[in-house]
Amino acid sequence: MTGRMVSDMTADGTETTTEMFRSPDPHEIDISPDHDGGILKKILKEGVGTATPAQGNRVFVHYVGTLTDGTKFDSSRDRGKQFEFSLGKGSVIKSWDIGVATMRKREVALLTCKPEYAYGKNGSPPSIPPDATLLFEIEVIDWTGEDLSQKKDGGIIRYQINKGEGYITPNEGAEVEVKLVGKHGSNVFEEREVSFPLGEGCEFGICEGLERALEKFKKGEKSRILLKSKYAFKSEGKPELEIPPNADIEYEVELKNFEKAKDCWSLDSKEKLEQARFFKEKGTTYFKKEKYALALKMYKKLISFTEFDTGFEGEIDSERKALLLVGHLNLAVCFLKLEENVEARDQCNKALEVDPNSEKGLFRRGQANLGLGEPEKAKIDFEAVLKLQPNNKAAATHITLCNKKVKEQKGREKKIYANMFEKFAQRDREKEEEWRRNQPDVMKTLGEWGQDEREREMTDFERENPNILMLNSTGDEFKNM
Protein backbone atom coordinates (compact mmCIF):
# COMPACT_ATOMS: atom_id res chain seq x y z
CA MET A 1 0.00 0.00 0.00
CA THR A 2 1.29 3.45 -0.85
CA GLY A 3 -0.13 6.84 0.11
CA ARG A 4 0.26 10.59 0.00
CA MET A 5 -0.49 13.50 2.31
CA VAL A 6 -3.36 15.87 1.37
CA SER A 7 -3.82 19.31 2.98
CA ASP A 8 -7.20 21.04 3.32
CA MET A 9 -8.28 24.40 4.69
CA THR A 10 -11.12 24.56 7.21
CA ALA A 11 -13.64 27.43 7.37
CA ASP A 12 -11.57 29.20 10.04
CA GLY A 13 -8.45 29.03 7.91
CA THR A 14 -6.78 26.16 9.78
CA GLU A 15 -4.83 23.73 7.64
CA THR A 16 -5.50 20.01 8.26
CA THR A 17 -3.56 17.07 6.90
CA THR A 18 -5.06 13.68 6.10
CA GLU A 19 -3.64 10.53 4.54
CA MET A 20 -5.14 9.36 1.27
CA PHE A 21 -4.45 5.77 0.10
CA ARG A 22 -4.93 3.94 -3.11
CA SER A 23 -6.21 0.36 -3.22
CA PRO A 24 -4.18 -2.27 -1.26
CA ASP A 25 -1.17 -3.91 -2.85
CA PRO A 26 -2.10 -7.55 -3.70
CA HIS A 27 1.27 -8.70 -2.34
CA GLU A 28 0.58 -7.26 1.11
CA ILE A 29 -0.60 -9.54 3.92
CA ASP A 30 -2.57 -8.42 6.96
CA ILE A 31 -0.59 -9.76 9.94
CA SER A 32 -2.34 -7.78 12.66
CA PRO A 33 -3.72 -10.02 15.47
CA ASP A 34 -7.34 -8.99 14.81
CA HIS A 35 -6.89 -8.77 11.03
CA ASP A 36 -7.98 -5.16 11.16
CA GLY A 37 -5.47 -3.97 8.58
CA GLY A 38 -3.32 -2.44 11.30
CA ILE A 39 -0.10 -4.12 10.13
CA LEU A 40 0.39 -4.96 6.45
CA LYS A 41 3.45 -6.90 5.40
CA LYS A 42 5.00 -7.10 1.93
CA ILE A 43 8.03 -9.35 1.39
CA LEU A 44 10.65 -7.56 -0.71
CA LYS A 45 13.27 -10.31 -0.48
CA GLU A 46 12.74 -13.89 0.59
CA GLY A 47 14.66 -15.13 3.62
CA VAL A 48 16.55 -18.38 4.13
CA GLY A 49 15.43 -21.46 6.04
CA THR A 50 12.12 -21.80 7.84
CA ALA A 51 12.94 -20.60 11.36
CA THR A 52 11.64 -17.29 12.68
CA PRO A 53 12.70 -15.50 15.87
CA ALA A 54 10.75 -16.26 19.05
CA GLN A 55 9.75 -14.12 22.00
CA GLY A 56 12.78 -13.18 24.07
CA ASN A 57 15.26 -13.68 21.22
CA ARG A 58 17.81 -10.92 20.67
CA VAL A 59 17.16 -9.79 17.07
CA PHE A 60 19.60 -7.85 14.85
CA VAL A 61 18.07 -5.82 11.99
CA HIS A 62 18.61 -2.98 9.56
CA TYR A 63 15.66 -0.68 8.87
CA VAL A 64 14.53 2.50 7.14
CA GLY A 65 11.47 4.32 8.50
CA THR A 66 9.41 6.73 6.38
CA LEU A 67 6.15 8.61 6.57
CA THR A 68 3.50 7.95 3.93
CA ASP A 69 4.61 11.04 1.99
CA GLY A 70 8.07 9.49 1.61
CA THR A 71 9.81 11.54 4.33
CA LYS A 72 12.53 9.45 5.95
CA PHE A 73 12.58 9.92 9.72
CA ASP A 74 15.05 7.23 10.81
CA SER A 75 17.51 4.74 9.32
CA SER A 76 19.98 2.29 10.84
CA ARG A 77 21.64 2.01 7.44
CA ASP A 78 22.45 5.73 7.46
CA ARG A 79 24.08 5.24 10.86
CA GLY A 80 25.99 2.22 9.57
CA LYS A 81 25.08 0.17 12.64
CA GLN A 82 22.62 -2.70 13.10
CA PHE A 83 19.75 -2.19 15.51
CA GLU A 84 19.15 -4.88 18.15
CA PHE A 85 16.26 -5.53 20.53
CA SER A 86 14.59 -8.29 22.53
CA LEU A 87 11.55 -9.54 20.66
CA GLY A 88 8.19 -9.52 22.40
CA LYS A 89 9.35 -7.55 25.43
CA GLY A 90 7.72 -4.22 24.55
CA SER A 91 11.01 -2.45 23.89
CA VAL A 92 9.86 -1.47 20.37
CA ILE A 93 6.50 -0.45 18.88
CA LYS A 94 3.82 -3.14 18.71
CA SER A 95 4.02 -3.58 14.93
CA TRP A 96 7.71 -4.48 15.20
CA ASP A 97 7.15 -7.15 17.87
CA ILE A 98 4.43 -8.67 15.70
CA GLY A 99 5.99 -8.17 12.26
CA VAL A 100 9.60 -9.22 12.95
CA ALA A 101 8.35 -12.43 14.59
CA THR A 102 7.07 -13.51 11.13
CA MET A 103 10.38 -12.93 9.33
CA ARG A 104 13.11 -15.39 8.40
CA LYS A 105 16.83 -14.77 8.42
CA ARG A 106 17.94 -12.36 5.63
CA GLU A 107 14.33 -11.61 4.75
CA VAL A 108 13.54 -8.00 3.75
CA ALA A 109 9.97 -6.83 4.24
CA LEU A 110 7.96 -3.62 4.17
CA LEU A 111 5.65 -3.13 7.14
CA THR A 112 2.86 -0.56 6.86
CA CYS A 113 1.79 0.26 10.40
CA LYS A 114 -1.33 2.15 11.43
CA PRO A 115 -1.04 4.59 14.35
CA GLU A 116 -2.53 2.20 16.90
CA TYR A 117 0.37 -0.21 16.17
CA ALA A 118 2.95 2.58 16.03
CA TYR A 119 3.08 5.85 18.01
CA GLY A 120 -0.67 6.44 18.31
CA LYS A 121 -2.43 9.76 18.67
CA ASN A 122 0.56 11.56 20.19
CA GLY A 123 3.14 10.56 17.60
CA SER A 124 6.82 11.03 18.48
CA PRO A 125 7.69 14.71 17.95
CA PRO A 126 9.39 16.20 16.11
CA SER A 127 9.97 13.41 13.58
CA ILE A 128 6.63 11.60 13.71
CA PRO A 129 3.36 13.58 13.71
CA PRO A 130 0.21 12.52 15.61
CA ASP A 131 -1.91 9.70 14.17
CA ALA A 132 0.81 8.84 11.64
CA THR A 133 0.86 5.67 9.58
CA LEU A 134 4.46 4.54 9.25
CA LEU A 135 6.36 2.44 6.72
CA PHE A 136 9.36 0.37 7.79
CA GLU A 137 11.64 -1.48 5.44
CA ILE A 138 13.22 -4.11 7.69
CA GLU A 139 15.92 -6.69 7.05
CA VAL A 140 16.43 -9.39 9.66
CA ILE A 141 20.16 -10.05 9.83
CA ASP A 142 20.24 -12.64 12.61
CA TRP A 143 19.03 -13.45 16.10
CA THR A 144 20.26 -15.19 19.21
CA GLY A 145 18.34 -17.15 21.81
CA GLU A 146 16.91 -15.71 24.99
CA ASP A 147 19.36 -15.65 27.89
CA LEU A 148 17.57 -17.16 30.90
CA SER A 149 20.54 -17.08 33.29
CA GLN A 150 20.18 -14.79 36.29
CA LYS A 151 23.59 -13.20 35.65
CA LYS A 152 22.92 -12.87 31.90
CA ASP A 153 26.19 -14.62 31.20
CA GLY A 154 24.93 -16.63 28.21
CA GLY A 155 24.93 -19.85 30.21
CA ILE A 156 21.25 -20.78 29.63
CA ILE A 157 19.94 -19.95 26.15
CA ARG A 158 16.41 -20.72 24.94
CA TYR A 159 15.23 -21.07 21.34
CA GLN A 160 11.47 -21.55 21.29
CA ILE A 161 10.02 -24.14 18.92
CA ASN A 162 6.40 -24.00 20.14
CA LYS A 163 5.26 -21.06 22.27
CA GLY A 164 3.00 -22.85 24.71
CA GLU A 165 -0.35 -21.59 25.98
CA GLY A 166 -1.52 -18.95 28.41
CA TYR A 167 0.67 -16.82 30.66
CA ILE A 168 1.21 -19.00 33.74
CA THR A 169 4.61 -20.56 34.41
CA PRO A 170 5.53 -23.13 37.09
CA ASN A 171 6.81 -21.88 40.43
CA GLU A 172 9.33 -23.58 42.72
CA GLY A 173 7.78 -26.73 44.12
CA ALA A 174 5.40 -27.13 41.18
CA GLU A 175 4.99 -30.69 39.97
CA VAL A 176 6.15 -30.62 36.33
CA GLU A 177 5.79 -33.26 33.66
CA VAL A 178 8.38 -32.94 30.89
CA LYS A 179 9.60 -34.75 27.83
CA LEU A 180 13.27 -34.20 27.11
CA VAL A 181 16.01 -35.18 24.71
CA GLY A 182 19.57 -34.44 25.81
CA LYS A 183 22.49 -34.08 23.40
CA HIS A 184 26.23 -33.66 23.70
CA GLY A 185 27.45 -32.81 20.22
CA SER A 186 25.78 -35.35 17.95
CA ASN A 187 25.40 -37.89 20.74
CA VAL A 188 21.91 -38.29 22.26
CA PHE A 189 22.69 -39.17 25.87
CA GLU A 190 19.11 -39.39 27.18
CA GLU A 191 15.53 -39.35 25.94
CA ARG A 192 12.74 -39.70 28.48
CA GLU A 193 9.59 -38.37 30.13
CA VAL A 194 9.85 -37.48 33.80
CA SER A 195 7.77 -35.81 36.52
CA PHE A 196 9.36 -34.07 39.50
CA PRO A 197 8.89 -31.11 41.88
CA LEU A 198 10.63 -28.06 40.44
CA GLY A 199 13.59 -27.24 42.66
CA GLU A 200 14.34 -30.89 43.44
CA GLY A 201 15.42 -31.87 39.95
CA CYS A 202 18.87 -33.10 40.96
CA GLU A 203 17.13 -36.04 42.64
CA PHE A 204 15.80 -36.99 39.20
CA GLY A 205 18.94 -36.37 37.15
CA ILE A 206 17.84 -32.90 36.06
CA CYS A 207 20.69 -30.38 35.96
CA GLU A 208 20.49 -26.87 37.41
CA GLY A 209 20.25 -24.97 34.11
CA LEU A 210 17.35 -27.06 32.84
CA GLU A 211 15.38 -26.37 36.02
CA ARG A 212 16.07 -22.64 35.68
CA ALA A 213 14.79 -22.75 32.12
CA LEU A 214 11.61 -24.62 33.04
CA GLU A 215 10.67 -21.81 35.41
CA LYS A 216 10.08 -19.69 32.26
CA PHE A 217 8.07 -22.30 30.31
CA LYS A 218 4.35 -22.21 29.63
CA LYS A 219 2.23 -25.32 29.37
CA GLY A 220 2.79 -27.03 26.03
CA GLU A 221 5.94 -25.05 25.25
CA LYS A 222 8.68 -26.82 23.37
CA SER A 223 12.12 -25.24 23.26
CA ARG A 224 15.76 -25.92 22.55
CA ILE A 225 17.92 -25.14 25.60
CA LEU A 226 21.68 -24.64 25.30
CA LEU A 227 23.59 -25.04 28.58
CA LYS A 228 27.14 -24.06 29.42
CA SER A 229 28.95 -26.62 31.56
CA LYS A 230 28.62 -24.65 34.82
CA TYR A 231 24.81 -24.94 34.50
CA ALA A 232 24.98 -28.57 33.36
CA PHE A 233 27.22 -31.29 34.80
CA LYS A 234 30.09 -28.95 35.68
CA SER A 235 33.68 -30.16 36.13
CA GLU A 236 32.52 -33.64 37.20
CA GLY A 237 30.76 -34.48 33.94
CA LYS A 238 28.43 -37.47 33.77
CA PRO A 239 30.49 -40.58 32.97
CA GLU A 240 27.49 -42.91 32.94
CA LEU A 241 26.01 -40.78 30.14
CA GLU A 242 29.38 -40.37 28.37
CA ILE A 243 29.50 -36.65 29.11
CA PRO A 244 33.07 -35.47 29.83
CA PRO A 245 34.00 -32.81 32.41
CA ASN A 246 33.29 -29.15 31.55
CA ALA A 247 31.05 -30.12 28.63
CA ASP A 248 28.40 -27.83 27.11
CA ILE A 249 25.18 -29.67 26.31
CA GLU A 250 21.71 -29.01 24.90
CA TYR A 251 18.18 -30.23 25.49
CA GLU A 252 15.00 -30.24 23.48
CA VAL A 253 12.35 -29.90 26.18
CA GLU A 254 8.57 -29.99 26.15
CA LEU A 255 6.59 -29.00 29.23
CA LYS A 256 3.62 -31.32 28.86
CA ASN A 257 1.86 -30.27 32.05
CA PHE A 258 2.41 -28.80 35.51
CA GLU A 259 0.57 -28.12 38.75
CA LYS A 260 1.65 -24.97 40.56
CA ALA A 261 2.75 -25.25 44.16
CA LYS A 262 0.41 -23.61 46.63
CA ASP A 263 1.24 -20.00 47.47
CA CYS A 264 1.26 -19.00 51.12
CA TRP A 265 -1.20 -16.13 50.65
CA SER A 266 -3.86 -18.48 49.26
CA LEU A 267 -3.98 -20.72 52.36
CA ASP A 268 -5.69 -20.41 55.72
CA SER A 269 -3.72 -20.89 58.95
CA LYS A 270 -4.35 -24.65 59.24
CA GLU A 271 -3.34 -25.22 55.62
CA LYS A 272 -0.13 -23.22 56.18
CA LEU A 273 0.78 -25.43 59.12
CA GLU A 274 0.05 -28.52 57.04
CA GLN A 275 2.42 -27.29 54.32
CA ALA A 276 5.04 -26.38 56.92
CA ARG A 277 4.93 -29.90 58.40
CA PHE A 278 5.18 -31.37 54.90
CA PHE A 279 8.35 -29.42 54.08
CA LYS A 280 9.81 -30.15 57.52
CA GLU A 281 9.57 -33.89 56.82
CA LYS A 282 11.00 -33.52 53.32
CA GLY A 283 13.86 -31.45 54.67
CA THR A 284 14.65 -34.04 57.33
CA THR A 285 14.64 -36.81 54.71
CA TYR A 286 17.14 -34.94 52.55
CA PHE A 287 19.25 -34.04 55.59
CA LYS A 288 19.56 -37.70 56.60
CA LYS A 289 20.73 -38.47 53.05
CA GLU A 290 23.34 -35.69 53.48
CA LYS A 291 21.74 -33.74 50.65
CA TYR A 292 22.09 -30.47 52.48
CA ALA A 293 21.39 -28.13 49.56
CA LEU A 294 17.97 -29.75 49.04
CA ALA A 295 17.32 -29.79 52.77
CA LEU A 296 17.99 -26.04 52.82
CA LYS A 297 15.30 -25.48 50.20
CA MET A 298 12.76 -27.46 52.19
CA TYR A 299 13.46 -25.68 55.48
CA LYS A 300 13.25 -22.30 53.76
CA LYS A 301 9.83 -23.36 52.46
CA LEU A 302 8.84 -24.31 56.01
CA ILE A 303 9.78 -20.83 57.21
CA SER A 304 7.87 -19.13 54.38
CA PHE A 305 4.63 -20.67 55.72
CA THR A 306 5.23 -19.80 59.37
CA GLU A 307 7.24 -16.54 59.58
CA PHE A 308 4.17 -14.26 59.76
CA ASP A 309 1.64 -14.53 62.59
CA THR A 310 -1.34 -13.09 60.72
CA GLY A 311 -4.36 -15.38 61.15
CA PHE A 312 -2.78 -17.50 63.88
CA GLU A 313 -4.16 -17.55 67.41
CA GLY A 314 -3.88 -19.62 70.58
CA GLU A 315 -2.62 -23.18 70.15
CA ILE A 316 -2.28 -22.77 66.38
CA ASP A 317 0.07 -19.83 66.90
CA SER A 318 2.08 -21.86 69.43
CA GLU A 319 2.51 -24.61 66.82
CA ARG A 320 3.46 -22.00 64.23
CA LYS A 321 6.22 -20.68 66.52
CA ALA A 322 7.46 -24.21 67.25
CA LEU A 323 7.70 -25.00 63.53
CA LEU A 324 9.35 -21.64 62.82
CA LEU A 325 11.94 -22.35 65.52
CA VAL A 326 12.63 -25.79 64.02
CA GLY A 327 13.01 -24.23 60.57
CA HIS A 328 15.69 -21.76 61.71
CA LEU A 329 17.51 -24.34 63.84
CA ASN A 330 17.58 -26.89 61.03
CA LEU A 331 18.74 -24.29 58.53
CA ALA A 332 21.58 -23.51 60.94
CA VAL A 333 22.61 -27.18 61.03
CA CYS A 334 22.61 -27.37 57.22
CA PHE A 335 24.77 -24.27 56.97
CA LEU A 336 27.15 -25.70 59.58
CA LYS A 337 27.47 -28.87 57.51
CA LEU A 338 28.24 -26.75 54.46
CA GLU A 339 30.76 -24.71 56.54
CA GLU A 340 28.83 -21.51 55.87
CA ASN A 341 29.22 -20.19 59.39
CA VAL A 342 27.97 -16.65 58.87
CA GLU A 343 24.65 -17.93 57.54
CA ALA A 344 24.49 -20.50 60.35
CA ARG A 345 24.97 -17.79 62.97
CA ASP A 346 22.29 -15.64 61.33
CA GLN A 347 19.78 -18.49 61.52
CA CYS A 348 20.64 -19.09 65.18
CA ASN A 349 20.04 -15.42 65.91
CA LYS A 350 16.61 -15.69 64.27
CA ALA A 351 15.86 -18.85 66.26
CA LEU A 352 16.80 -17.04 69.50
CA GLU A 353 14.41 -14.22 68.57
CA VAL A 354 11.64 -16.84 68.61
CA ASP A 355 12.93 -18.48 71.81
CA PRO A 356 15.76 -16.68 73.70
CA ASN A 357 16.32 -19.80 75.86
CA SER A 358 16.74 -22.23 72.97
CA GLU A 359 19.62 -24.50 73.98
CA LYS A 360 20.08 -25.68 70.40
CA GLY A 361 20.10 -22.10 69.16
CA LEU A 362 22.81 -21.12 71.66
CA PHE A 363 24.85 -24.29 71.10
CA ARG A 364 24.77 -24.00 67.29
CA ARG A 365 25.60 -20.31 67.42
CA GLY A 366 28.60 -21.26 69.57
CA GLN A 367 29.64 -23.76 66.89
CA ALA A 368 29.28 -21.09 64.19
CA ASN A 369 31.37 -18.62 66.22
CA LEU A 370 34.06 -21.26 66.68
CA GLY A 371 34.04 -21.84 62.93
CA LEU A 372 34.47 -18.11 62.43
CA GLY A 373 37.52 -18.06 64.70
CA GLU A 374 35.81 -16.26 67.58
CA PRO A 375 36.28 -18.64 70.56
CA GLU A 376 35.58 -16.01 73.22
CA LYS A 377 32.09 -15.35 71.75
CA ALA A 378 31.57 -19.09 71.35
CA LYS A 379 32.46 -19.66 75.00
CA ILE A 380 29.75 -17.23 76.11
CA ASP A 381 27.16 -19.23 74.13
CA PHE A 382 28.29 -22.58 75.54
CA GLU A 383 28.28 -21.18 79.08
CA ALA A 384 24.71 -20.00 78.49
CA VAL A 385 23.80 -23.55 77.49
CA LEU A 386 25.26 -24.88 80.76
CA LYS A 387 23.20 -22.39 82.78
CA LEU A 388 20.07 -23.80 81.13
CA GLN A 389 21.25 -27.41 81.21
CA PRO A 390 24.11 -27.97 83.72
CA ASN A 391 24.61 -31.60 82.65
CA ASN A 392 25.19 -30.81 78.98
CA LYS A 393 28.50 -32.61 78.38
CA ALA A 394 28.82 -31.35 74.80
CA ALA A 395 28.68 -27.73 75.96
CA ALA A 396 31.26 -28.41 78.68
CA THR A 397 33.57 -30.09 76.17
CA HIS A 398 33.23 -27.13 73.83
CA ILE A 399 34.07 -24.68 76.63
CA THR A 400 37.32 -26.59 77.17
CA LEU A 401 37.95 -26.36 73.46
CA CYS A 402 37.21 -22.63 73.52
CA ASN A 403 39.70 -22.11 76.37
CA LYS A 404 42.34 -23.97 74.38
CA LYS A 405 41.59 -21.89 71.28
CA VAL A 406 41.73 -18.64 73.27
CA LYS A 407 45.10 -19.67 74.77
CA GLU A 408 46.46 -20.61 71.36
CA GLN A 409 45.13 -17.37 69.91
CA LYS A 410 46.80 -15.29 72.65
CA GLY A 411 50.03 -17.23 72.20
CA ARG A 412 50.00 -16.48 68.50
CA GLU A 413 49.25 -12.83 69.19
CA LYS A 414 52.09 -12.64 71.73
CA LYS A 415 54.47 -14.17 69.24
CA ILE A 416 53.28 -11.83 66.52
CA TYR A 417 53.73 -8.79 68.76
CA ALA A 418 57.14 -10.00 69.96
CA ASN A 419 58.29 -10.48 66.39
CA MET A 420 56.82 -7.12 65.48
CA PHE A 421 58.68 -5.32 68.31
CA GLU A 422 61.91 -7.13 67.42
CA LYS A 423 61.50 -6.01 63.84
CA PHE A 424 60.98 -2.43 65.00
CA ALA A 425 64.10 -2.64 67.23
CA GLN A 426 66.15 -4.15 64.42
CA ARG A 427 64.96 -1.42 62.09
CA ASP A 428 66.01 1.23 64.65
CA ARG A 429 69.44 -0.39 65.00
CA GLU A 430 69.87 -0.46 61.24
CA LYS A 431 68.89 3.21 60.99
CA GLU A 432 71.37 4.16 63.75
CA GLU A 433 74.15 2.20 62.07
CA GLU A 434 73.38 3.82 58.75
CA TRP A 435 73.49 7.26 60.41
CA ARG A 436 76.88 6.47 61.88
CA ARG A 437 78.24 5.30 58.57
CA ASN A 438 77.16 8.56 57.01
CA GLN A 439 79.05 10.71 59.57
CA PRO A 440 82.37 12.25 58.26
CA ASP A 441 85.76 10.94 59.55
CA VAL A 442 87.39 14.09 60.93
CA MET A 443 90.81 12.47 60.85
CA LYS A 444 90.53 11.98 57.11
CA THR A 445 88.81 15.19 56.17
CA LEU A 446 90.95 17.76 54.39
CA GLY A 447 90.93 21.37 55.54
CA GLU A 448 89.08 20.61 58.73
CA TRP A 449 91.03 23.31 60.57
CA GLY A 450 90.71 25.93 57.84
CA GLN A 451 93.69 24.79 55.73
CA ASP A 452 94.97 21.53 54.43
CA GLU A 453 97.08 20.41 57.39
CA ARG A 454 99.10 18.01 55.24
CA GLU A 455 100.17 20.50 52.59
CA ARG A 456 100.84 23.66 54.78
CA GLU A 457 104.48 24.40 55.54
CA MET A 458 105.29 24.30 59.26
CA THR A 459 106.25 27.44 61.09
CA ASP A 460 109.47 27.83 63.04
CA PHE A 461 107.55 27.67 66.30
CA GLU A 462 105.89 24.40 65.22
CA ARG A 463 109.21 22.92 64.35
CA GLU A 464 110.57 23.89 67.78
CA ASN A 465 107.39 22.81 69.64
CA PRO A 466 105.98 19.77 67.77
CA ASN A 467 103.64 18.75 70.62
CA ILE A 468 101.61 21.98 70.64
CA LEU A 469 98.36 21.95 68.62
CA MET A 470 97.88 25.18 66.72
CA LEU A 471 94.26 26.02 67.42
CA ASN A 472 94.08 28.92 65.04
CA SER A 473 96.59 28.81 62.25
CA THR A 474 95.13 31.84 60.49
CA GLY A 475 94.76 34.12 63.51
CA ASP A 476 97.23 36.44 65.16
CA GLU A 477 97.34 34.81 68.59
CA PHE A 478 100.65 32.94 68.07
CA LYS A 479 102.41 35.23 65.65
CA ASN A 480 105.88 36.63 66.52
CA MET A 481 106.25 34.38 69.58
QUIDA-V515261 format. One record per backbone hydrogen bond with DSSP energy under -1.0 kcal/mol. CO is the residue of the C=O (numbers start at 1). NH is the residue of the N-H. Records with the same first field share a line. If there is no record, write none. Layout:
CO=NH / NH
//
This chain:
2=22
4=20
6=18
8=16
10=13
14=10
16=8
18=6
20=4
25=28
29=41
32=35
38=114
39=31
40=112
41=29
42=110
45=108
54=57
57=87
58=144
59=85
60=141 / 142
61=83
62=139
63=76
64=137
65=73 / 74
66=135
67=70
71=67
74=65
76=80 / 81
83=61
85=59
86=89
87=56
93=96 / 97
94=98
95=99
96=100
99=102
100=103
104=107
105=48
107=140
108=44 / 45
109=138
110=42
111=136
112=40
113=134
114=117
115=118 / 120
117=95
119=123
120=131
124=128
128=124
134=113
135=66
136=111
137=64
138=109
139=62
140=106
142=60
144=58
146=158
155=228
156=148
157=226
158=146
159=224
162=222
171=174
174=198
175=259
176=196
177=256 / 257
178=194
179=254
180=192
181=252
182=189 / 190
183=250
184=187
187=184
190=182
192=180
194=178
196=176
197=200
198=173
200=203
201=204 / 206
207=211
208=212
209=213
210=214
211=215
213=216
214=217
218=221
219=165
221=255
222=161 / 162
223=253
224=159
225=251
226=157
227=249
228=231
229=232 / 234
231=209
233=237
234=246
238=241 / 243
239=242
243=238
249=227
250=183
251=225
252=181
253=223
254=179 / 256
255=220
257=177
259=175
263=266
264=267
268=272
269=273
270=274
271=275
272=276
273=277
274=278
275=279
276=280
277=281
278=282
279=283
280=284
281=285
282=286
283=287
284=288
285=289
286=291
287=290
290=292
291=295
292=296
293=297
294=298
295=299
296=300
297=301
298=302
299=303
300=304
301=305
303=306 / 307
309=312
313=316
314=318
315=319
316=320
317=321
318=322
319=323
320=324
321=325
322=326
323=327
324=328
325=329
326=330
327=331
328=332
329=333
330=334
331=335
332=336
333=337
334=338
335=340
336=339
340=344
341=345
342=346
343=347
344=348
345=349
346=350
347=351
348=352
349=353
350=354
351=355
355=358
358=362
359=363
360=364
361=365
362=366
363=367
364=368
365=369
366=370
367=371
368=372
369=374
370=373
374=378
375=379
376=380
377=381
378=382
379=383
380=384
381=385
382=386
383=387
384=388
385=389
389=392
391=393
392=396
393=397
394=398
395=399
396=400
397=401
398=402
399=403
400=404
401=405
402=406
403=407
404=408
405=409
406=410
407=411
408=412
409=413
410=414
411=415
412=416
413=417
414=418
415=419
416=420
417=421
418=422
419=423
420=424
421=425
422=426
423=427
424=428
425=429
426=430
427=431
428=432
429=433
430=434
431=435
432=436
433=437
434=438
436=439
441=444
447=450
452=456
459=463
460=464
461=465
465=468
476=479
//
